[in-house]
Amino acid sequence: MLDPVNPRFPLAHSLNKVPFILQIVIGLIIGIVIALVYPDDKVILPTIGGLFVKALKSVAPILVFVLVSAAIARHRKGAQTNMRPIIVIYLVSMALSATLALVMSYIFPSNFAILADAGDNLAAPQGISEVLLNFINQAIDNPFTAVMNANYIAILLWAIALGLMFRAAGETTKVVLEDLSQSITGVVRIVIRFAPLGVMGLVYNSCTAEGGFSNLLSYVHVICVLLGTMFFIAFVLNAIIVFVVTHENPYPLIFTTITRSAVTAFFTRSSAANLPVNLALCEELKLPRESYSISIPLGATINMSGAAVTIVVLTMAAVHTLGIQVDFASALLMCIASVLCACGASGVAGGSLMLIPLACSIFGINNDIAMQVVGIGFIIGVLQDSTETALNSSTDVLFTAAACKRAERLKKAQEAKAAKQA
């Protein structure tokens, strides 16, 4: 568990001996078993899952605001935040993920036998300029409104601005800000302690939802392409990136982030709700707070490899269905647009699915057809959106840890070189 349990309570002390990830797995299995035995519960277990997600979402905005401002306020000249390499890794990962999704779409072309009408009444942005304008409008927001509405773009902007101003404040003020940061982190630990119960409720709700997984049977091929691409990114592409950055075996770190971050993100289906989980994991990994307190909230906004994959694969499925002949250069242009759009996906209603019409417009596919593809996306979202969120959220921690390990390696190399010269 994340913190010690009072030994005066034998049951709690016994639970503390069980590894936290094992507790989550047990909760997951119990949720599935109960769903099979008694699928008619519409109150207790769904409420438990909903309350867990609500608790995570409620604590995340103020946590991000305080952590970022405190980290910048206490930043000392010469201290390393590793933000430049982290951002570079984010962008490279998204570009490679979108390109891989394009290659997979050519190797395993998908077709939609029936274009659903579920997305006909949804509003989508009409151009990249609209996405960027929406991003800017979200950034300029009242700080209290931003916290209330979980507008992380504005929260980051205000936290950075206030953090810079607090750097000129007295040490007492900085200590108070740091104490506030530690206190809110403690609240987060308490919330995360209930993750096994929350996962149990969430998986029960997924298994007993109307239509459930049976809605996916008509779209098995495109689901396999989507999930196969995302799994390849998680276990192969990301492994290569991390190895290049750290010069170490990447898989221990990959498995840690998947078991501790991706599992909860898969069931909450919300990068915002998973922010406290990621921040707590970074603390357990003993990463510099100056780095992760900024990179994790930033990653939840711009690190969207899974979103880029979704946009590319579903757009290319529409292209293949309509028999449109597309040269590789035009498709690559769509990948670039997908990466740019994915960075703004958190500021658009409906996330990555609502950006599919932008990509479709590059190939001359009209908005009516594109919105039907969006409707299909909502149908398969029970797996697509969950896996996408798991990939996006877990790689925030993965790449932050990789950049910090790189900084440590370079520092040791410099020290060794200096010692050798001396």
Disulfide bonds with the S-S distance in Angstrom:
none
